[in-house]
Amino acid sequence: MASDLELAAAEHWALSDAVPRVRRHAVHALSCDACKAAPLGADVAGPLRRCVAEDPNPKVRLEALRALLARATGDETASLLTGLAQDPDLLAEINHARPGSLPEPLRGPLAAT
């Protein structure tokens, strides 16, 4: 398992990379348990929330949002979806994504708003 210090270092270096594709892959690496021999054992929600709120690239923000929604409960889902109306670039990314690649809360009428 990764220590908090190791996770912090990975988060800093990966999520602050200048290349959006690298940051998107870093989000996936932090959040996808299927791609690991063992789960990280650390809470990745904080870094993912910061990514959704602050990353300049909408594809990176969508990857982080997907990861958060995969782990979210009902109340957390509602909280995550509340800010979408204020992010037209992220909404455009959602509208251009393949519907099957989107988590259920991002399909349908919400994505079209």
C-alpha positions, 0 to 999 in steps of 0.5 A, a space after each residue: 500500500 502507498 503511504 500518505 507521503 508517497 500518495 502526496 508525491 505522486 499527486 503533486 508530480 502527476 496532477 501538476 504535469 504540464 501535459 493534460 494527457 499525463 494528468 488525465 492518465 494520473 487521475 486514472 492511475 490514482 482512481 482505478 483499483 482494477 489497474 492495481 495489484 492492490 488498492 492504494 489504501 489512501 483516500 484519493 477523493 481530495 486530489 480528485 475533487 481539486 482536479 475537478 475544481 481546478 484543472 484547466 483541461 475539461 478532459 482531465 476534469 471529466 476523468 476526475 469527475 468519472 472517478 469521483 462518481 464511481 465512488 460516490 453515495 447519493 448525497 455525494 453524487 448530488 453535490 458533485 453534479 451541482 456545479 456542472 452548470 457553471 462549467 460549460 467546457 466540462 458540459 461540452 466534454 460530457 456531451 461529446 463523450 460516448 454515452 456508454 463511457 459516462 457514469 449513469 448520473 451524467 447520462 440523459 437530460 443532465 448532460 444536455 443542460 
